[in-house]
């Protein structure tokens, strides 16, 4: 009995130690743009310990139950063989969680969770952001760690006690030789019953430890948050727990976000989404222009004049000075599938859920394509990558897009020009040819999603900057500038509105979700249909494009309940924007910038005032609306 209990203690402590050791490695690997010292490492280990202790108890559950069963078995070697099989699974799980979490954080900026499944549901897309060498190295690391973890678990597992009887040299007595750290079966039934009872009495303690105590609140990711610096909070989170806890959250499960009663929620949202009346400013010289919407992959404000990097995107800077520049535009979310729904359907984004992937819901969403079709517009979507990724094709067709041009419509050579598909210089050429074919006989609405400004940041042009990420955005800007100048030389230009708008920004260096620049993006209207140069400093979201554009065209935007015509007279005094991400949300209004964390349920930046309450009310109301669709 003593050997069994000692084994369980060793197993538990070893698991906790492995989890603790992973944290400094995680911090060191992701140190770029995240300053920390030894005291921060100590704080991360200390504050993250409670989640490690709880997670280790989950891992302990199988060995614990196995030991209970072993009390009634005569051969420990059978138990040991079973445990070794379990060790393989545990070792692989820990090795994969530590390695994948550490590697992906560089790209994502949040801890490992079930959203990784969204990037492996389309063949090949899981690996397009990195090289095969990158993947090979990490597979080797996973294998090495798993082997080391497995051997450590085997080492602490006792052997079966073997008794060897022999005659002493004098032949006067028999001797016993036993292996140290070995297990011997309990011989009496009474002893087995007592031992089993004692083990079963420990189950409530283990369950309490798993749930994190006896309070109403159970173990959760937010319990380890301790700092205003999100990187330190994320470093304290156990990646295995983060992943397992998120598995049950299906992308089709819409959280309730119940913060207020219905009456208070309506009161908080009074005026947030209401924009009646006619726009007070006319930006276009025609109400029926051809419309080209260029959705610029990942082109956050940190790579434009907004972030002081006009030299990275000089063409965007020039076009902003020539056309209508919305200088206070903010992305609704942090991923392309969310950003596209916000842009094309005027729909808010949720922290953990992708509306685009909800096949049963997208067909009920409004869209620019559907609204413009009512007044005679054709609609086309062009993308040089896999249009099946994250249900993009299903979403587009469900919301009224008539024609889709994707990587399947390019040659094999062209499809190999980029890790994600067809590079931007080629797709911009296809876009130009497509517009020439359309001409001006019938008004058209064409949306185009660029591709090359994405990991792994490899672009087909000479190096301009030492930073490969800056090079990628310089390439995107170069492609835009070249395309615009070509289009400007054609008759199509005179009656065309070109809208340049990113799908989202990215975590670059120290620009994380606690900084306004993370969601700040440029929106530029250019083309011959623009009446004059303007800079509009009103706060707006991507989701406001639909109502604002339709308002300029003299069309109703009643189908877009969450899109606001920011040029309507009522909007000026009600400015409010919101950005969501996997950990929480941020809001900006007249009181400034506020960042709220959903895990720890506290404000990280700003104050817990009316702005944050409005953000909560937005989540509550919009999620309720979507559930009813």
C-alpha positions in Angstrom: 0.0 0.0 0.0 2.8 2.4 0.9 4.5 1.8 -2.5 1.3 2.6 -4.3 0.7 5.9 -2.5 4.3 6.9 -2.9 3.9 6.2 -6.7 0.8 8.4 -7.0 2.6 11.3 -5.1 5.6 11.0 -7.4 3.4 10.9 -10.5 1.5 14.0 -9.4 4.6 16.0 -8.5 6.4 15.0 -11.7 3.4 16.2 -13.8 3.4 19.6 -11.9 7.1 20.0 -12.3 6.9 19.4 -16.1 4.1 22.0 -16.3 6.2 24.5 -14.4 9.3 24.0 -16.4 7.4 24.7 -19.6 6.6 28.3 -18.5 10.1 29.8 -18.6 10.7 28.2 -21.9 7.5 29.7 -23.3 8.5 33.1 -22.0 12.0 33.0 -23.4 10.8 31.8 -26.8 8.3 34.6 -27.1 10.5 37.2 -25.6 10.5 39.5 -28.6 8.4 42.5 -27.9 7.6 41.2 -24.4 10.0 42.5 -21.7 10.3 40.6 -18.5 12.8 39.9 -15.7 13.5 37.1 -13.2 10.9 38.5 -10.8 8.3 38.2 -13.5 9.2 34.6 -14.1 8.8 33.9 -10.4 5.4 35.6 -10.4 4.3 33.6 -13.5 5.3 30.4 -11.8 3.6 31.3 -8.5 0.3 32.6 -9.9 0.1 29.8 -12.5 0.7 27.1 -9.9 -3.0 26.8 -8.9 -4.0 25.9 -12.5 -1.1 23.5 -12.8 -2.0 21.7 -9.6 -5.6 21.4 -10.8 -4.6 20.2 -14.3 -2.2 17.7 -12.8 -5.1 16.1 -10.8 -7.0 15.5 -14.1 -3.9 13.8 -15.4 -3.6 11.8 -12.2 -7.2 10.4 -12.4 -6.3 7.4 -14.5 -3.3 6.2 -12.4 -5.4 6.8 -9.3 -8.2 4.6 -10.4 -5.8 2.1 -11.8 -4.1 1.8 -8.4 -7.5 1.3 -6.7 -8.2 -1.6 -9.1 -4.7 -3.0 -8.6 -5.5 -3.6 -4.9 -7.6 -6.6 -6.1 -5.2 -7.9 -8.7 -2.5 -10.4 -8.1 0.0 -9.2 -10.7 1.3 -5.6 -10.6 3.1 -6.2 -13.9 -0.2 -6.2 -15.7 -1.0 -2.8 -14.1 2.4 -1.5 -14.9 2.0 -2.4 -18.6 -1.4 -0.6 -18.7 0.2 2.5 -17.1 3.0 2.6 -19.6 0.4 2.8 -22.4 -1.2 5.7 -20.5 2.1 7.3 -20.2 2.5 7.4 -24.0 -0.7 9.4 -24.3 0.2 11.8 -21.4 3.7 12.3 -22.7 2.4 13.1 -26.2 -0.3 15.4 -24.9 2.1 17.4 -22.7 4.7 17.6 -25.4 2.3 18.7 -28.1 0.6 21.2 -25.8 3.8 22.8 -24.7 5.4 22.9 -28.2 2.3 24.0 -30.2 1.3 26.6 -27.6 4.9 28.1 -27.5 5.2 28.1 -31.2 1.7 29.5 -32.1 1.7 32.2 -29.5 4.2 34.1 -31.7 1.5 34.3 -34.4 -1.7 34.4 -32.4 -0.9 36.2 -29.2 -3.2 34.0 -27.2 -3.0 30.6 -25.5 -3.6 27.3 -27.1 -7.3 26.5 -27.4 -9.7 24.5 -29.6 -9.6 27.2 -32.3 -6.6 25.3 -33.8 -9.2 22.9 -35.3 -10.5 25.8 -37.5 -7.2 25.7 -39.3 -7.0 22.0 -40.1 -10.5 21.5 -41.5 -9.2 22.4 -45.0 -6.5 20.3 -46.5 -3.1 22.0 -46.5 -4.1 25.2 -44.8 -2.7 24.2 -41.5 0.8 24.4 -42.8 0.7 27.3 -45.2 1.9 29.9 -42.7 5.2 28.1 -42.1 7.9 26.2 -43.9 8.2 22.4 -43.8 11.5 22.9 -42.0 9.7 24.8 -39.3 7.2 22.0 -38.9 9.9 19.3 -39.0 11.9 20.9 -36.2 8.8 21.1 -34.0 7.8 17.6 -34.7 11.3 16.5 -33.7 10.9 18.6 -30.5 7.6 17.0 -29.7 9.0 13.5 -30.2 12.1 14.2 -28.0 10.0 15.7 -25.3 7.4 13.0 -25.4 10.2 10.3 -25.2 11.8 12.1 -22.2 8.5 12.6 -20.4 7.6 8.9 -21.0 10.9 7.7 -19.6 10.5 9.9 -16.6 7.0 8.4 -15.8 8.3 4.9 -16.3 11.2 5.6 -14.0 8.9 6.5 -11.1 6.7 3.5 -11.6 7.4 0.7 -9.2 8.1 -2.9 -10.3 6.4 -6.0 -9.1 8.0 -7.4 -6.0 9.8 -10.6 -6.8 10.7 -13.0 -4.0 13.7 -15.2 -4.5 14.2 -18.0 -1.9 17.5 -19.7 -1.6 19.5 -21.8 0.9 22.2 -19.9 2.9 25.7 -21.2 2.8 25.2 -22.8 6.2 21.8 -24.2 5.0 20.3 -23.1 8.3 17.6 -20.6 6.9 16.0 -19.2 3.7 16.7 -15.6 2.6 14.4 -13.2 0.7 15.6 -10.7 -2.0 13.1 -8.0 -2.9 13.5 -5.1 -5.4 13.5 -1.7 -3.9 10.5 0.5 -4.8 8.4 -2.6 -5.6 4.8 -3.4 -5.2 3.5 -6.5 -3.5 -0.1 -7.7 -3.7 -2.2 -7.5 -0.6 -2.9 -11.0 0.6 -5.9 -10.6 3.0 -9.3 -9.6 1.8 -9.7 -7.4 4.9 -6.5 -5.5 4.0 -7.8 -5.0 0.5 -11.1 -3.7 1.7 -9.5 -1.2 4.1 -7.1 0.0 1.5 -9.9 0.4 -1.1 -12.0 2.4 1.4 -9.1 4.7 2.2 -8.4 5.3 -1.5 -12.1 6.0 -2.2 -12.2 8.5 0.7 -9.6 10.5 -1.2 -11.8 11.0 -4.3 -13.7 14.0 -2.8 -10.4 15.7 -2.1 -9.2 15.1 -5.6 -12.5 16.4 -7.1 -12.3 19.5 -4.9 -8.8 20.0 -6.1 -9.9 19.6 -9.8 -12.6 22.2 -9.5 -10.4 24.6 -7.6 -12.0 24.6 -4.2 -15.5 24.7 -2.7 -16.6 28.1 -3.8 -19.2 28.7 -6.6 -16.4 29.6 -9.0 -14.7 26.6 -10.5 -11.1 26.3 -12.0 -10.8 28.6 -15.0 -8.1 30.3 -17.0 -8.7 33.7 -15.5 -7.8 32.6 -12.0 -4.1 32.9 -12.8 -4.2 36.4 -14.2 -2.3 38.8 -12.0 -0.8 41.5 -14.2 -1.7 44.4 -16.4 0.7 42.9 -18.9 -1.2 40.2 -20.9 1.9 38.4 -21.9 2.6 37.6 -18.2 -1.0 36.5 -17.7 -0.8 34.2 -20.7 2.5 32.8 -19.6 0.9 31.7 -16.3 -1.9 29.8 -18.1 -1.5 26.1 -18.4 -1.9 25.3 -22.2 -3.2 21.8 -21.6 -6.0 23.2 -19.4 -6.7 26.0 -21.8 -7.1 23.6 -24.7 -9.2 21.0 -22.9 -11.5 23.7 -21.4 -12.2 25.2 -24.8 -13.0 21.9 -26.6 -16.5 21.9 -25.3 -17.1 25.3 -26.8 -18.3 24.4 -30.3 -18.1 27.1 -33.0 -21.8 26.7 -33.3 -22.5 27.2 -29.6 -23.3 30.9 -29.1 -22.5 32.0 -25.6 -25.3 33.8 -23.8 -23.2 36.6 -22.3 -25.8 37.3 -19.7 -24.6 40.4 -17.8 -27.9 42.4 -17.4 -31.6 41.9 -17.4 -33.3 42.7 -20.7 -34.5 46.2 -19.7 -31.0 47.3 -18.5 -29.4 45.9 -21.6 -31.7 47.8 -23.9 -31.1 51.0 -21.9 -27.3 50.6 -22.2 -27.6 50.1 -26.0 -29.9 53.1 -26.5 -28.3 55.0 -29.4 -25.4 52.6 -29.9 -26.9 51.1 -33.1 -29.4 53.8 -34.0 -28.6 56.1 -36.9 -31.7 57.5 -38.6 -32.0 60.3 -41.1 -30.0 61.1 -44.2 -26.2 61.5 -44.3 -25.0 65.0 -43.8 -22.0 64.7 -46.0 -22.0 63.5 -49.6 -18.8 61.7 -50.5 -19.7 60.5 -54.0 -20.5 62.2 -57.2 -22.9 59.4 -58.3 -25.3 57.2 -56.4 -24.7 54.2 -58.6 -21.0 53.7 -58.9 -19.3 50.5 -59.6 -17.8 49.3 -56.3 -14.5 47.5 -55.8 -13.8 46.5 -52.2 -10.2 45.5 -51.6 -9.9 43.6 -48.3 -6.2 43.9 -47.3 -5.0 40.9 -45.5 -3.7 41.8 -42.0 -2.9 45.4 -42.9 -3.3 46.9 -39.5 -2.6 50.5 -38.7 0.8 49.6 -37.3 2.0 49.2 -40.9 0.6 52.5 -42.2 0.8 56.2 -41.4 -1.4 55.5 -38.4 1.5 53.7 -36.7 4.1 56.1 -38.1 5.2 53.8 -40.9 4.2 55.7 -44.0 7.3 54.5 -45.7 6.1 50.9 -45.5 2.8 51.7 -47.3 3.5 54.9 -49.3 0.8 54.2 -51.8 -1.9 53.9 -49.1 -0.5 57.2 -47.7 -0.9 58.9 -51.0 -4.3 57.5 -51.7 -5.5 58.6 -48.3 -4.4 62.2 -49.1 -6.3 62.0 -52.5 -9.5 60.4 -51.5 -11.7 59.9 -48.4 -9.7 58.8 -45.5 -11.5 57.4 -42.4 -8.7 58.0 -39.8 -10.5 56.5 -36.8 -11.6 53.1 -38.2 -11.3 50.0 -36.0 -11.4 46.3 -36.8 -14.3 44.3 -35.3 -12.1 41.3 -34.7 -8.7 39.6 -35.1 -9.2 36.9 -37.8 -10.1 37.0 -41.5 -13.3 35.0 -41.2 -14.6 37.4 -38.5 -13.4 40.5 -40.4 -15.1 39.5 -43.6 -18.5 39.0 -42.0 -18.2 42.4 -40.3 -17.2 44.1 -43.6 -19.6 42.3 -46.0 -22.6 41.7 -43.6 -22.2 44.6 -41.1 -22.1 42.0 -38.4 -20.3 42.3 -35.0 -17.7 39.7 -34.1 -17.6 37.4 -31.0 -14.6 36.5 -28.9 -14.7 32.7 -29.3 -17.1 32.1 -32.2 -16.8 32.4 -36.0 -20.2 33.3 -37.4 -18.9 32.4 -40.9 -18.5 28.8 -39.9 -22.2 28.6 -38.7 -23.8 27.2 -41.8 -27.2 27.3 -40.3 -26.9 31.0 -39.4 -25.0 32.7 -42.3 -28.0 32.3 -44.6 -30.0 34.7 -42.3 -27.3 37.4 -42.4 -27.7 40.6 -44.5 -25.0 41.4 -47.0 -23.8 44.1 -49.3 -24.1 41.7 -52.2 -27.8 41.0 -51.5 -28.7 44.6 -50.9 -26.9 45.8 -54.1 -28.5 43.0 -56.1 -31.9 44.6 -55.4 -30.9 47.6 -57.5 -29.3 45.8 -60.4 -25.7 45.1 -59.2 -23.9 41.8 -60.1 -21.5 40.5 -57.4 -18.1 38.8 -57.6 -15.6 37.6 -54.9 -12.0 37.0 -55.9 -9.4 35.3 -53.7 -6.2 33.6 -54.7 -6.4 31.0 -51.9 -8.7 28.1 -50.8 -12.2 29.6 -50.7 -13.4 26.6 -48.8 -11.4 27.5 -45.8 -13.5 28.4 -42.7 -16.7 28.0 -44.8 -15.9 31.1 -46.9 -17.6 29.6 -50.0 -20.7 28.7 -48.1 -21.0 32.1 -46.5 -20.5 34.0 -49.8 -23.1 32.0 -51.7 -25.5 32.0 -48.8 -25.4 35.8 -48.6 -25.9 36.5 -52.2 -22.5 36.5 -54.0 -23.1 35.3 -57.5 -19.5 34.6 -58.8 -16.5 33.3 -56.9 -13.0 33.3 -58.4 -10.5 31.3 -56.3 -7.2 29.5 -56.6 -9.0 26.8 -58.6 -9.3 29.3 -61.5 -5.5 29.8 -61.7 -2.9 27.7 -63.3 -0.8 25.2 -61.3 2.2 27.5 -61.7 0.3 30.5 -60.4 -1.1 28.5 -57.5 2.5 27.8 -56.4 3.5 31.4 -56.3 2.6 31.8 -52.6 2.4 29.5 -49.6 -1.3 30.4 -49.3 -2.1 30.1 -53.0 -1.6 32.8 -55.7 0.5 35.8 -54.8 -1.0 39.3 -54.9 0.7 40.6 -58.0 -0.9 37.8 -60.0 -4.3 38.2 -58.4 -4.3 41.9 -58.9 -3.7 41.3 -62.6 -6.6 38.9 -62.7 -8.7 41.5 -60.9 -7.8 44.1 -63.5 -8.7 41.8 -66.4 -12.0 40.9 -64.7 -13.0 44.5 -64.3 -12.2 45.2 -67.9 -14.5 42.4 -68.9 -17.3 43.8 -66.8 -16.9 47.3 -68.1 -19.8 49.7 -67.3 -22.7 48.0 -69.0 -24.1 46.9 -65.7 -23.2 48.1 -62.2 -21.0 45.6 -60.4 -19.8 45.0 -56.9 -16.5 43.1 -56.7 -14.8 42.2 -53.4 -11.2 41.0 -53.4 -9.3 39.5 -50.5 -5.5 39.8 -50.8 -3.3 37.0 -49.6 0.5 37.6 -49.5 0.7 39.8 -46.3 0.4 36.7 -44.1 2.7 34.3 -42.4 5.2 33.1 -43.6 5.7 36.6 -45.1 7.5 35.5 -48.2 6.8 37.8 -51.2 8.2 37.8 -54.8 10.0 41.1 -54.7 13.5 42.4 -53.7 14.0 43.0 -50.0 13.2 46.6 -48.9 13.4 46.3 -45.1 15.3 44.1 -42.7 12.0 43.0 -41.3 10.3 40.3 -43.4 6.9 41.4 -42.1 7.4 45.0 -43.2 8.6 43.7 -46.6 5.3 41.8 -47.0 3.2 44.9 -46.4 5.5 46.9 -48.7 4.8 44.3 -51.4 1.0 44.6 -50.8 1.2 48.3 -51.0 3.3 48.1 -54.2 0.6 45.8 -55.8 -2.2 48.2 -54.8 -0.3 51.2 -56.2 0.4 49.5 -59.5 -3.2 48.3 -59.8 -4.7 51.7 -59.0 -2.5 53.5 -61.6 -3.5 50.9 -64.3 -7.2 51.3 -63.4 -6.9 55.1 -63.4 -6.0 54.9 -67.1 -9.2 53.2 -68.1 -12.7 54.5 -68.6 -13.9 52.3 -65.8 -12.2 54.6 -63.3 -14.5 57.5 -63.7 -17.6 55.7 -62.3 -15.8 53.4 -59.8 -15.5 53.6 -56.1 -12.5 51.7 -54.7 -12.7 50.9 -51.0 -9.5 49.8 -49.3 -10.1 48.2 -45.9 -8.1 45.6 -43.9 -9.7 42.4 -42.5 -7.8 42.9 -39.2 -4.5 43.9 -37.7 -1.9 41.6 -36.2 0.2 41.3 -33.0 3.4 43.0 -34.1 6.2 43.4 -31.5 4.7 44.8 -28.4 1.3 45.8 -30.0 -1.1 43.5 -28.2 -4.8 43.7 -27.4 -4.2 46.2 -24.5 -3.2 48.9 -27.0 -5.6 50.8 -29.3 -3.2 50.4 -32.3 -3.9 46.6 -32.3 -7.3 47.2 -33.8 -6.8 50.6 -35.5 -7.0 50.2 -39.2 -7.1 52.5 -42.3 -10.2 52.8 -44.5 -9.7 54.7 -47.7 -12.3 55.5 -50.4 -10.8 56.4 -53.8 -11.7 56.2 -57.5 -13.4 58.5 -59.9 -16.7 58.3 -58.1 -15.2 60.1 -55.1 -16.3 63.8 -55.2 -13.4 65.3 -53.2 -10.7 64.7 -50.7 -11.8 64.4 -47.1 -10.5 63.1 -43.8 -13.2 61.8 -41.6 -12.2 61.5 -37.9 -15.4 59.8 -36.6 -15.0 56.6 -34.7 -16.2 53.7 -36.8 -16.0 49.9 -37.1 -15.6 47.7 -40.2 -19.2 46.7 -39.6 -20.3 50.3 -40.3 -19.1 50.2 -43.9 -22.4 48.6 -45.1 -24.8 51.3 -43.7 -22.4 54.2 -44.5 -22.0 53.0 -48.1 -25.7 52.3 -48.6 -26.5 55.7 -47.1 -24.2 57.4 -49.6 -26.1 55.6 -52.4 -29.5 56.6 -51.1 -30.4 53.0 -50.2 -32.0 51.6 -47.1 -29.8 49.8 -44.6 -32.6 48.6 -42.5 -31.5 45.0 -43.1 -28.3 45.7 -41.2 -29.3 46.1 -37.5 -25.7 46.5 -36.2 -24.2 48.6 -39.0 -24.3 52.4 -38.5 -24.3 55.2 -41.0 -21.6 57.2 -39.4 -22.4 60.2 -41.6 -26.0 60.4 -40.3 -26.7 63.5 -38.1 -27.4 61.3 -35.0 -24.1 59.5 -35.0 -21.7 62.3 -34.1 -22.6 62.4 -30.4 -22.9 58.7 -30.1 -19.5 57.5 -31.3 -18.6 54.1 -30.0 -16.4 51.2 -31.4 -15.7 47.7 -30.2 -13.1 45.1 -31.0 -13.3 41.5 -29.8 -10.6 38.9 -29.5 -10.3 35.4 -28.0 -9.6 36.8 -24.5 -12.0 39.6 -24.3 -12.8 43.0 -25.9 -11.9 46.6 -26.1 -14.0 49.7 -26.6 -13.4 53.3 -27.4 -15.8 56.2 -26.9 -15.5 59.8 -25.7 -14.0 58.6 -22.4 -11.1 56.9 -24.1 -9.8 53.3 -24.6 -10.9 50.5 -22.3 -9.8 46.8 -22.5 -11.7 44.1 -20.7 -10.6 40.5 -20.1 -13.3 37.9 -20.1 -11.3 35.2 -18.3 -10.4 37.2 -15.2 -13.5 39.4 -15.6 -11.7 42.6 -15.0 -10.6 45.8 -16.8 -7.0 45.7 -18.0 -6.9 49.2 -19.4 -9.2 52.2 -18.6 -12.0 51.9 -16.1 -15.0 49.7 -15.4 -17.4 52.4 -16.4 -20.3 52.9 -18.9 -18.1 52.1 -21.9 -17.3 48.6 -20.7 -20.9 48.0 -19.7 -21.9 49.0 -23.2 -19.4 46.4 -24.5 -20.9 43.7 -22.4 -24.4 44.8 -23.5 -23.3 44.5 -27.2 -22.2 40.9 -26.6 -25.4 40.0 -24.8 -27.7 41.6 -27.4 -25.9 40.5 -30.6 -25.5 36.9 -29.4 -29.1 36.7 -28.4 -30.1 38.0 -31.8 -27.9 35.4 -33.6 -29.3 32.6 -31.5 -32.8 33.5 -32.7 -31.9 33.4 -36.4 
